[in-house]
Amino acid sequence: MSEITRDDIISAFPLRDIMQTYGVELQNVSGKLMAICPFHPDKNPSMQFYEDQHFHCYGCEAHGTVIDFIALKQNQDTKDVFKMLVKKLEGERKDTPAPAKVKEAFRKVDTYPYRDEHGETRYFVDRLEAPSGKKRFAQWHNDANGTRINGLDGVERLLYRFPKVLAAKEVVLCEGEKCCHALESMGYVASTNSGGSGGWLDGYAEHLSGKEVIVLPDSDGPGQKWLDKVKKSLEGKVETLRIIHMPESYNDIADVVQEQGADEAAGFLIDLWEKTTAVHRGVDLPILSYREMEDVYTKFVKRDGKDCIDLGKWIPELGDSTRPLYPGDVCTIIADTGTGKTMVLQNIARAIAPTPVLFFEIELTAELMAERSMSMVHRVDAGKVEYAAKSGSAFSLKEMSHVWTCVQSKMTCSDLESISKRAELKMGVKPAVIMVDYIGLLRGGEGKRYERLSTVAEDIKILAKATNTVVFITSQKKRNEEQKIGLHDAKDTGSVENSSALVLGVWKTEKETMAIKILKQTKGYASTEIYANFNGAQARITERITA
């Protein structure tokens, strides 16, 4: 019998199964598999599960393979756990004859290029098929040197046949590139998304705004789920929405074309078309009955904790004094110039990992934001960060991979909304939190500065609802002699506090101490004052533990 290796153990004892035996359940959080960490007090999922059989907790930093997981749960040394699992696997191999491994050979039958609005290919999807009829898809792109890179990390997602979609008034959406080609053979402008039935992103809807859209879902269960996501994202954006369901005898339109040919299939599709209704803007009347209101509220109070932002992840004492923020809420931080408004946002962003954050930094450069983030993550002064980069060993920002940054200037709230709705195409997940630094640099509105920014403050609230996100925004303090900050001390506009569910005043009482006061809370009490440790050199604001 060959010697059992570490890889053999990891393969034989799947981490997902072992986690479940210990009562640790995985859940989908913004496209990532997460769990409540069993190794520290954890209210919201902070442990991420990776398909390559690894886990990592962003709260207590526990990480490793199935061997490390068992060792932590049983308070044993990893070497002892490894030996125990080896013995167990040896016993199973003796008792069970090794089954003959039958590995299906998949071959590439087609490659679909995804092109941008200029016609330049941004990435590819390979279609792979096995003799049994099973199919797989592989997404990939080329780097600057033309080398193939598997996956689409950091690549903006596009609708298939994107240039044609942009130019068309009418677009047919279907599942899969093969179905697109079938529809094109009948003369339609057709499109789909990469990543299969689960790959639809809300950001795609922005490119279909004002168009007449026809949706042809597959007849199976995944097709219905895909349809539900497409319908929801298109509501209120398209000119009309028409849904055509395939008869049970066909799974998709490609099956029809293959069996009947393009000409016959065209007539078949027209017959189905005439039995459907085009719904204006894709929505029914936007009014709710009292029963619908009851249902909406019940779903709201029962929804998952993953939808909310708990500031206790940053400063536990602050979490004890504030209610969670939910999508549609705005939190405003008021502080004087040079106090550390940006650092407050950066520290909150780091603390709420892995929640996806879109950070609009209108004031500082990308370089300075990167340097501060490296200082914060690695607990080193900015000078050391710069020295390390010059020496060819720059500090990693992988810990902040859930944060995406936009440093574009001269922004309006319309710009923020447009970018936020399309951000999913680059991020791969919808942003759950939007951070804006700061309101005084946003453009929009008319009249004098106060009147103009009053409009901007109201538009920020609209932004939170339109994007279904929690929005954090900073505002400068009025010029006065008072060090402490009050509810009406925002320099930019008095509408800030009216638009916010939570308003925090921030100031430094001394060089290494920051005061955080709850000035307004629509779902709780205000006036609580909290003190935190402030380390400007390392851009860190942390809990102050008192004896």
Backbone torsions as a table, in degrees:
resi	resn	phi	psi	omega
1	MET	NA	130.3	-177.9
2	SER	-67.9	154.2	-179.4
3	GLU	-65.6	135.1	-179.7
4	ILE	-80.7	128.0	-178.3
5	THR	-100.3	172.4	177.5
6	ARG	-61.7	-39.5	178.6
7	ASP	-64.6	-35.5	177.1
8	ASP	-60.9	-42.3	-179.7
9	ILE	-63.9	-47.1	-178.0
10	ILE	-61.8	-36.9	179.5
11	SER	-73.8	-37.9	-175.6
12	ALA	-76.6	-27.5	-179.0
13	PHE	-120.7	83.0	-177.2
14	PRO	-56.2	130.3	-177.7
15	LEU	-57.1	-41.0	-179.2
16	ARG	-57.1	-43.9	-179.2
17	ASP	-66.5	-42.6	-179.4
18	ILE	-63.9	-41.2	178.5
19	MET	-59.2	-41.9	-178.9
20	GLN	-67.1	-33.7	177.8
21	THR	-64.6	-24.7	176.8
22	TYR	-95.1	11.1	177.1
23	GLY	79.9	15.6	179.7
24	VAL	-96.4	111.5	-176.8
25	GLU	-100.5	138.4	178.7
26	LEU	-89.6	147.1	176.1
27	GLN	-142.2	152.4	-178.9
28	ASN	-83.3	118.1	178.1
29	VAL	-122.9	106.1	178.9
30	SER	53.2	42.1	176.5
31	GLY	85.1	1.0	179.2
32	LYS	-116.4	144.7	176.7
33	LEU	-81.6	115.7	-175.1
34	MET	-125.8	163.0	177.9
35	ALA	-150.4	156.7	170.5
36	ILE	-67.8	122.8	-176.2
37	CYS	-69.5	128.2	179.9
38	PRO	-84.3	-0.9	-173.8
39	PHE	-102.3	-1.6	174.7
40	HIS	-157.3	159.2	177.7
41	PRO	-57.9	119.0	-171.4
42	ASP	-140.2	117.5	178.9
43	LYS	-88.9	-38.1	-178.7
44	ASN	-117.6	150.3	-177.2
45	PRO	-55.9	121.0	178.8
46	SER	-124.8	-4.5	-179.9
47	MET	-101.7	124.9	179.6
48	GLN	-100.5	138.6	177.3
49	PHE	-106.1	130.2	-180.0
50	TYR	-107.3	142.7	-176.5
51	GLU	-62.4	-18.1	177.3
52	ASP	-87.0	25.2	172.7
53	GLN	69.6	39.9	175.1
54	HIS	-126.1	157.1	173.8
55	PHE	-131.7	153.6	176.8
56	HIS	-149.9	127.8	177.2
57	CYS	-100.6	125.7	179.4
58	TYR	-79.1	-11.3	-179.9
59	GLY	-88.9	-54.1	-176.3
60	CYS	-107.8	1.1	177.7
61	GLU	69.4	12.2	174.2
62	ALA	-65.1	138.0	-178.2
63	HIS	-160.6	166.2	176.3
64	GLY	139.4	-158.9	-178.9
65	THR	-103.1	-170.5	178.7
66	VAL	-59.4	-31.7	179.5
67	ILE	-64.0	-45.6	-180.0
68	ASP	-66.9	-37.6	-179.1
69	PHE	-61.2	-48.8	-179.5
70	ILE	-64.6	-40.7	-179.6
71	ALA	-60.4	-41.6	179.3
72	LEU	-68.2	-41.5	-179.1
73	LYS	-67.4	-36.0	-176.1
74	GLN	-100.9	4.4	179.2
75	ASN	54.3	48.4	-179.1
76	GLN	-121.2	164.7	174.4
77	ASP	-76.2	144.0	-178.5
78	THR	-60.7	-33.1	179.0
79	LYS	-63.3	-40.7	179.5
80	ASP	-67.7	-38.7	178.6
81	VAL	-64.7	-42.9	179.2
82	PHE	-58.7	-46.4	-179.6
83	LYS	-62.3	-40.3	179.9
84	MET	-62.9	-43.2	-179.5
85	LEU	-70.3	-34.0	176.2
86	VAL	-61.1	-46.5	179.9
87	LYS	-62.0	-39.6	-179.8
88	LYS	-65.6	-42.6	-179.4
89	LEU	-69.1	-38.1	177.4
90	GLU	-61.3	-39.5	178.6
91	GLY	-65.0	-41.5	179.4
92	GLU	-66.4	-35.7	-179.9
93	ARG	-68.6	-34.7	179.1
94	LYS	-69.0	-38.4	-175.3
95	ASP	-81.8	-22.0	-173.9
96	THR	-120.7	121.6	176.0
97	PRO	-65.0	139.5	-177.0
98	ALA	-67.1	121.3	179.6
99	PRO	-70.3	149.8	177.5
100	ALA	-69.3	127.1	-178.9
101	LYS	-83.1	123.4	177.2
102	VAL	-114.3	108.4	-177.9
103	LYS	-107.6	117.8	-179.4
104	GLU	-69.3	139.9	178.9
105	ALA	-94.3	114.8	176.3
106	PHE	-93.4	137.1	176.1
107	ARG	-124.3	149.7	-179.4
108	LYS	-75.8	126.8	-180.0
109	VAL	-111.1	-15.0	178.5
110	ASP	-165.8	155.9	174.3
111	THR	-130.8	127.3	-176.6
112	TYR	-108.1	119.0	177.8
113	PRO	-85.9	135.9	175.7
114	TYR	-105.0	115.8	-173.6
115	ARG	-109.0	150.5	178.6
116	ASP	-85.0	-173.0	-175.4
117	GLU	-64.4	-18.6	178.8
118	HIS	-93.8	0.4	-179.7
119	GLY	86.2	6.1	-179.9
120	GLU	-87.3	134.4	-178.5
121	THR	-72.4	124.5	-179.2
122	ARG	-100.1	-35.4	176.8
123	TYR	-161.0	176.1	-174.3
124	PHE	-132.5	157.8	171.0
125	VAL	-128.6	121.1	175.5
126	ASP	-91.4	134.5	173.4
127	ARG	-99.5	122.2	-178.1
128	LEU	-116.1	136.0	-179.8
129	GLU	-131.1	148.3	176.7
130	ALA	-110.2	160.7	179.8
131	PRO	-56.3	-28.4	-179.0
132	SER	-73.5	-11.8	-177.5
133	GLY	102.6	-9.1	177.6
134	LYS	-65.4	149.5	-179.2
135	LYS	-133.2	153.0	176.2
136	ARG	-138.0	161.0	178.1
137	PHE	-132.9	137.8	179.8
138	ALA	-122.5	122.5	178.5
139	GLN	-97.4	138.0	-178.7
140	TRP	-157.9	165.3	177.4
141	HIS	-145.8	167.6	177.1
142	ASN	-100.4	142.9	173.9
143	ASP	-83.4	-174.1	-175.8
144	ALA	-61.0	-23.7	-179.5
145	ASN	-94.2	3.2	-179.6
146	GLY	84.5	9.5	179.6
147	THR	-82.7	136.5	179.7
148	ARG	-68.2	130.5	175.8
149	ILE	-121.2	117.3	179.5
150	ASN	-70.5	140.7	-179.0
151	GLY	91.2	175.1	-177.1
152	LEU	-123.8	29.4	-178.9
153	ASP	-59.3	120.4	177.9
154	GLY	79.2	5.2	-179.8
155	VAL	-102.2	132.7	179.0
156	GLU	-68.1	127.5	179.4
157	ARG	-77.3	145.1	-178.2
158	LEU	-131.2	153.6	169.7
159	LEU	-71.6	145.3	176.6
160	TYR	-64.0	141.5	-176.7
161	ARG	60.4	38.9	-172.2
162	PHE	-53.1	-47.1	179.9
163	PRO	-57.4	-39.9	178.7
164	LYS	-68.4	-36.9	179.0
165	VAL	-61.6	-45.2	-179.1
166	LEU	-61.2	-35.9	-175.8
167	ALA	-83.5	-16.8	-172.4
168	ALA	-88.1	150.4	171.8
169	LYS	-88.3	-31.1	-178.3
170	GLU	-122.7	131.0	-177.5
171	VAL	-133.2	135.6	175.0
172	VAL	-102.9	124.1	177.9
173	LEU	-99.2	135.7	178.4
174	CYS	-142.6	177.9	179.8
175	GLU	-100.8	106.3	174.1
176	GLY	103.3	145.8	-177.6
177	GLU	-65.4	-33.1	179.4
178	LYS	-61.4	-40.4	177.4
179	CYS	-67.6	-35.5	176.1
180	CYS	-58.9	-45.7	-179.3
181	HIS	-64.3	-36.5	177.5
182	ALA	-63.4	-43.2	178.8
183	LEU	-67.5	-37.4	178.1
184	GLU	-64.2	-32.6	179.1
185	SER	-66.5	-17.4	177.9
186	MET	-100.0	2.7	175.5
187	GLY	96.0	9.4	-179.0
188	TYR	-92.9	154.2	167.0
189	VAL	-87.2	114.1	-174.1
190	ALA	-122.9	156.1	-179.1
191	SER	-152.0	164.4	176.2
192	THR	-155.3	179.5	176.3
193	ASN	-113.0	151.7	172.7
194	SER	-78.2	164.2	177.5
195	GLY	91.5	7.4	175.7
196	GLY	76.9	-164.3	-175.6
197	SER	-64.7	-22.7	178.5
198	GLY	-95.0	7.6	-173.6
199	GLY	-97.4	3.5	-179.7
200	TRP	-69.5	133.2	178.2
201	LEU	-116.4	140.0	-178.5
202	ASP	-58.5	-28.8	-178.5
203	GLY	-61.8	-23.8	178.4
204	TYR	-61.9	-30.6	-175.5
205	ALA	-61.2	-28.3	-178.6
206	GLU	-62.5	-29.9	-179.0
207	HIS	-83.5	-6.6	179.3
208	LEU	-108.2	6.5	-178.6
209	SER	-58.8	131.9	176.9
210	GLY	78.9	3.9	-177.8
211	LYS	-100.5	160.9	171.5
212	GLU	-88.7	114.3	-172.4
213	VAL	-113.3	132.7	175.4
214	ILE	-115.8	131.9	-177.1
215	VAL	-114.5	127.5	177.4
216	LEU	-118.5	88.7	178.7
217	PRO	-76.7	157.4	170.7
218	ASP	-67.1	162.1	-175.0
219	SER	-84.3	-3.0	-175.8
220	ASP	-91.9	-179.2	-179.7
221	GLY	-59.7	-49.4	177.2
222	PRO	-57.3	-33.3	179.1
223	GLY	-63.9	-38.7	178.6
224	GLN	-66.8	-40.6	178.3
225	LYS	-64.7	-40.4	176.7
226	TRP	-61.6	-43.9	179.6
227	LEU	-60.2	-43.5	-179.3
228	ASP	-59.8	-42.6	179.3
229	LYS	-67.1	-41.2	-179.5
230	VAL	-64.1	-47.8	-179.2
231	LYS	-57.7	-47.1	-177.3
232	LYS	-63.2	-39.6	-176.9
233	SER	-74.6	-24.7	-177.7
234	LEU	-88.8	-12.8	-176.7
235	GLU	-55.8	127.7	176.2
236	GLY	79.3	-3.7	-176.9
237	LYS	-105.6	-39.6	-175.5
238	VAL	-83.5	161.0	175.0
239	GLU	-70.3	-51.4	174.3
240	THR	-141.7	155.5	178.2
241	LEU	-131.7	125.9	179.5
242	ARG	-125.6	133.5	-178.6
243	ILE	-116.3	124.7	-179.8
244	ILE	-115.3	117.3	179.3
245	HIS	-94.4	136.4	178.9
246	MET	-76.1	144.4	173.2
247	PRO	-60.5	159.1	-175.9
248	GLU	-61.8	-24.5	-177.2
249	SER	-73.3	-12.1	179.4
250	TYR	-127.0	140.7	176.3
251	ASN	-84.5	-38.2	-178.9
252	ASP	-152.5	174.7	-176.4
253	ILE	-68.2	-26.3	177.8
254	ALA	-64.1	-35.3	177.0
255	ASP	-62.5	-38.7	-178.8
256	VAL	-65.8	-46.6	-179.7
257	VAL	-62.9	-40.0	-179.4
258	GLN	-64.3	-37.4	-177.0
259	GLU	-82.6	-40.5	-170.5
260	GLN	-106.2	-17.9	-172.8
261	GLY	89.5	160.7	-172.9
262	ALA	-64.1	-41.9	-176.2
263	ASP	-65.2	-48.9	179.2
264	GLU	-65.8	-38.7	-180.0
265	ALA	-63.7	-34.1	178.6
266	ALA	-61.8	-44.0	177.4
267	GLY	-65.9	-39.4	177.4
268	PHE	-58.3	-44.8	-178.8
269	LEU	-68.1	-38.1	178.7
270	ILE	-63.0	-39.1	177.4
271	ASP	-60.4	-42.9	177.7
272	LEU	-66.9	-38.8	-179.1
273	TRP	-57.2	-45.9	-174.9
274	GLU	-69.1	-15.0	178.8
275	LYS	-90.6	-0.1	-178.5
276	THR	-110.3	167.3	180.0
277	THR	-119.3	135.9	176.0
278	ALA	-84.0	117.6	-178.3
279	VAL	-91.1	125.1	-179.2
280	HIS	-61.5	125.6	-179.9
281	ARG	59.8	5.6	175.3
282	GLY	74.0	16.4	-177.6
283	VAL	-134.6	152.3	170.8
284	ASP	-81.8	-177.9	178.0
285	LEU	-57.5	129.9	-175.5
286	PRO	-82.0	52.2	176.8
287	ILE	-128.1	148.5	-174.5
288	LEU	-117.1	139.2	172.9
289	SER	-76.8	170.2	-179.6
290	TYR	-65.1	-32.9	178.4
291	ARG	-68.2	-39.6	176.5
292	GLU	-64.6	-36.8	177.0
293	MET	-64.1	-41.8	177.5
294	GLU	-61.8	-42.4	-179.4
295	ASP	-65.5	-42.1	178.4
296	VAL	-59.8	-44.4	-177.5
297	TYR	-68.7	-41.0	179.8
298	THR	-61.1	-43.6	177.7
299	LYS	-64.2	-34.8	-179.1
300	PHE	-64.1	-49.3	-175.2
301	VAL	-73.8	-21.2	-179.1
302	LYS	-95.5	-2.7	-173.5
303	ARG	-68.9	163.4	-174.7
304	ASP	-63.7	147.8	176.0
305	GLY	-64.1	-18.2	-179.0
306	LYS	-66.4	-18.0	-179.8
307	ASP	-79.4	-14.5	-173.8
308	CYS	-107.3	162.1	177.2
309	ILE	-113.4	116.3	-179.1
310	ASP	-102.2	112.3	-179.1
311	LEU	-69.2	-8.2	174.7
312	GLY	-67.3	-18.4	175.1
313	LYS	-67.0	-25.3	178.1
314	TRP	-91.6	-63.7	177.3
315	ILE	-120.7	104.9	-176.5
316	PRO	-50.9	-39.6	-179.4
317	GLU	-64.7	-33.1	177.5
318	LEU	-68.7	-36.6	177.1
319	GLY	-65.6	-33.1	178.2
320	ASP	-68.0	-23.1	-173.4
321	SER	-106.2	-3.5	-179.2
322	THR	-128.2	148.7	173.5
323	ARG	-80.5	153.9	178.3
324	PRO	-60.5	149.7	175.6
325	LEU	-93.1	135.6	-178.2
326	TYR	-114.9	161.3	177.8
327	PRO	-50.5	131.8	-176.0
328	GLY	102.3	-13.9	179.0
329	ASP	-85.9	150.7	175.0
330	VAL	-119.8	132.5	174.2
331	CYS	-116.7	123.1	-179.8
332	THR	-108.2	133.9	175.7
333	ILE	-110.2	119.1	179.5
334	ILE	-104.6	128.1	-179.0
335	ALA	-154.0	159.5	178.1
336	ASP	-79.2	163.7	178.0
337	THR	-58.4	132.7	176.8
338	GLY	81.3	3.9	-178.7
339	THR	-76.7	-33.2	-178.6
340	GLY	121.2	37.0	-179.6
341	LYS	-60.4	-46.1	-178.7
342	THR	-63.2	-39.6	179.7
343	MET	-62.7	-36.5	177.9
344	VAL	-59.1	-48.3	179.4
345	LEU	-63.1	-42.9	-179.6
346	GLN	-62.2	-40.1	-179.8
347	ASN	-69.2	-37.9	175.7
348	ILE	-64.6	-44.8	-179.4
349	ALA	-57.8	-43.3	180.0
350	ARG	-65.9	-40.8	-173.5
351	ALA	-69.5	-27.9	-174.7
352	ILE	-93.0	11.6	176.1
353	ALA	-53.0	143.5	7.1
354	PRO	-95.7	19.7	179.0
355	THR	-55.0	125.9	-178.1
356	PRO	-69.1	127.3	-175.9
357	VAL	-119.6	135.0	171.8
358	LEU	-110.8	114.6	-171.8
359	PHE	-106.9	112.0	175.4
360	PHE	-92.5	104.4	179.3
361	GLU	-103.3	97.7	-173.9
362	ILE	-86.2	-19.3	-174.0
363	GLU	-96.8	-49.1	-173.1
364	LEU	-94.3	161.8	178.8
365	THR	-82.8	163.4	177.8
366	ALA	-62.4	-36.8	-178.3
367	GLU	-63.5	-44.4	-179.4
368	LEU	-69.0	-38.4	177.4
369	MET	-62.4	-41.2	179.1
370	ALA	-63.8	-44.0	-178.9
371	GLU	-62.5	-44.9	179.4
372	ARG	-63.7	-40.6	179.6
373	SER	-64.1	-41.0	177.9
374	MET	-64.0	-40.5	177.4
375	SER	-60.8	-45.4	-177.2
376	MET	-65.1	-47.7	-175.9
377	VAL	-66.3	-42.4	-173.0
378	HIS	-99.9	1.3	175.7
379	ARG	57.3	47.4	177.2
380	VAL	-130.9	155.0	179.1
381	ASP	-68.7	156.6	-176.8
382	ALA	-59.5	-34.4	179.7
383	GLY	-60.8	-39.0	179.1
384	LYS	-70.0	-33.5	177.4
385	VAL	-62.8	-45.7	-179.8
386	GLU	-64.6	-42.9	-179.5
387	TYR	-62.3	-41.4	-179.7
388	ALA	-63.4	-41.1	-179.9
389	ALA	-65.2	-41.6	178.7
390	LYS	-65.5	-28.4	-178.8
391	SER	-85.2	-0.3	178.1
392	GLY	86.0	14.7	179.9
393	SER	-132.5	59.4	-177.1
394	ALA	-62.2	146.7	178.6
395	PHE	-69.9	143.6	-178.7
396	SER	-81.9	147.6	174.4
397	LEU	-111.3	23.7	-177.3
398	LYS	-59.5	-31.9	179.3
399	GLU	-62.9	-22.1	-179.8
400	MET	-103.0	26.7	-176.5
401	SER	-66.4	-16.0	178.6
402	HIS	-83.7	-4.2	-178.0
403	VAL	-108.8	126.8	177.2
404	TRP	-116.0	137.1	-169.8
405	THR	-119.5	136.6	174.1
406	CYS	-119.7	121.1	-177.9
407	VAL	-110.6	21.7	178.6
408	GLN	-67.4	139.3	179.4
409	SER	-99.7	178.3	178.5
410	LYS	53.9	51.7	-176.0
411	MET	-98.3	147.0	170.4
412	THR	-110.4	169.1	177.3
413	CYS	-64.7	-30.9	175.6
414	SER	-64.0	-38.5	176.5
415	ASP	-63.3	-43.7	-179.9
416	LEU	-60.2	-44.4	-178.3
417	GLU	-65.6	-43.6	-179.5
418	SER	-62.1	-46.7	-179.7
419	ILE	-66.3	-39.9	-178.5
420	SER	-63.4	-40.3	-178.3
421	LYS	-71.7	-26.0	179.3
422	ARG	-97.1	-7.7	-174.5
423	ALA	-59.8	-31.4	-179.1
424	GLU	-57.8	-29.2	-178.3
425	LEU	-66.9	-26.0	177.7
426	LYS	-98.0	-39.3	-176.9
427	MET	-76.0	-28.3	-175.9
428	GLY	89.0	-15.9	176.0
429	VAL	-138.2	158.3	176.6
430	LYS	-73.5	137.9	172.9
431	PRO	-66.1	134.1	177.0
432	ALA	-95.4	-21.9	-179.3
433	VAL	-131.9	135.3	173.6
434	ILE	-116.1	131.0	177.5
435	MET	-118.5	134.8	-177.3
436	VAL	-128.7	122.1	-178.9
437	ASP	-127.2	100.4	3.0
438	TYR	-139.3	174.6	-171.6
439	ILE	-62.4	-31.9	-177.8
440	GLY	-65.4	-17.4	-179.1
441	LEU	-100.2	0.9	177.0
442	LEU	-80.9	141.3	178.0
443	ARG	-94.9	161.5	178.7
444	GLY	131.7	167.8	-179.3
445	GLY	76.4	176.3	-179.9
446	GLU	-133.8	164.4	177.7
447	GLY	89.6	-158.8	180.0
448	LYS	-70.8	168.5	-174.3
449	ARG	-52.3	-46.5	-175.9
450	TYR	-62.8	-45.3	-179.4
451	GLU	-66.4	-41.2	-178.9
452	ARG	-62.6	-45.2	-177.0
453	LEU	-76.9	-19.2	172.4
454	SER	-64.5	-40.3	176.2
455	THR	-65.1	-42.2	179.6
456	VAL	-61.1	-42.4	-179.7
457	ALA	-61.8	-39.5	177.9
458	GLU	-69.2	-35.8	178.4
459	ASP	-67.6	-28.3	177.4
460	ILE	-63.4	-40.3	177.9
461	LYS	-64.4	-40.8	177.3
462	ILE	-63.2	-38.5	178.0
463	LEU	-58.7	-44.4	-179.0
464	ALA	-61.4	-40.9	-179.8
465	LYS	-73.8	-42.1	-176.9
466	ALA	-65.2	-34.0	-179.3
467	THR	-96.6	-6.7	-178.5
468	ASN	54.8	48.5	-179.1
469	THR	-128.3	166.5	167.1
470	VAL	-89.9	127.6	-178.2
471	VAL	-110.2	126.0	171.7
472	PHE	-105.5	133.7	178.8
473	ILE	-140.0	143.7	178.8
474	THR	-103.4	152.2	179.4
475	SER	-142.1	144.5	178.9
476	GLN	-81.4	153.9	178.6
477	LYS	-82.1	148.8	174.6
478	LYS	-63.1	156.1	176.5
479	ARG	-80.4	109.0	173.0
480	ASN	-153.4	174.6	-174.4
481	GLU	-80.9	-16.7	-177.0
482	GLU	-70.1	131.4	176.6
483	GLN	-78.0	-42.2	179.3
484	LYS	-70.4	157.4	-176.1
485	ILE	-116.0	134.8	178.9
486	GLY	-105.5	173.9	-175.6
487	LEU	-60.9	-33.7	-175.3
488	HIS	-103.8	26.1	-176.2
489	ASP	-95.0	6.2	178.7
490	ALA	-66.3	127.4	-178.3
491	LYS	-68.2	-37.3	-168.2
492	ASP	-73.5	-44.5	-177.6
493	THR	-169.2	149.5	176.4
494	GLY	-77.2	-9.4	-179.8
495	SER	-78.2	-10.2	-179.3
496	VAL	-58.1	-50.9	-176.3
497	GLU	-68.8	-29.5	179.8
498	ASN	-69.1	-31.4	-176.0
499	SER	-88.0	-6.6	-170.6
500	SER	-106.3	140.2	172.8
501	ALA	-79.0	-28.3	-179.6
502	LEU	-141.0	130.6	176.6
503	VAL	-123.6	125.6	178.9
504	LEU	-115.4	131.6	171.9
505	GLY	-97.7	134.9	-175.3
506	VAL	-130.1	131.4	174.6
507	TRP	-153.4	163.3	179.6
508	LYS	-101.3	126.5	177.7
509	THR	-85.0	-25.9	174.7
510	GLU	-158.1	179.8	-171.8
511	LYS	-56.0	-39.0	-173.8
512	GLU	-113.9	19.0	179.9
513	THR	-131.3	129.0	176.3
514	MET	-114.7	132.0	175.5
515	ALA	-96.1	137.0	177.5
516	ILE	-126.5	117.1	-178.1
517	LYS	-114.9	134.1	176.0
518	ILE	-82.0	106.4	-176.2
519	LEU	-88.9	-30.1	178.6
520	LYS	-153.6	140.8	175.9
521	GLN	-149.3	111.3	-175.3
522	THR	-68.0	-21.6	-177.9
523	LYS	-113.8	22.9	-178.6
524	GLY	-174.9	-166.8	-177.2
525	TYR	-86.9	153.3	176.4
526	ALA	-112.3	-171.6	175.5
527	SER	80.9	-10.8	178.4
528	THR	-65.3	136.4	-179.1
529	GLU	-117.7	128.7	-175.2
530	ILE	-124.8	146.6	-179.8
531	TYR	-117.8	138.2	-177.3
532	ALA	-131.8	159.7	175.6
533	ASN	-76.6	136.0	-179.9
534	PHE	-122.2	122.0	177.4
535	ASN	-124.3	93.3	-176.1
536	GLY	-63.8	-36.2	-177.7
537	ALA	-64.8	-31.2	-179.7
538	GLN	-107.9	7.3	177.5
539	ALA	54.5	38.7	-177.0
540	ARG	-117.9	133.5	174.0
541	ILE	-125.1	114.2	-170.5
542	THR	-130.0	166.6	-179.4
543	GLU	-61.0	138.2	174.2
544	ARG	-97.5	115.8	-178.9
545	ILE	-95.2	122.4	179.9
546	THR	-106.3	149.3	-178.1
547	ALA	-71.0	NA	NA
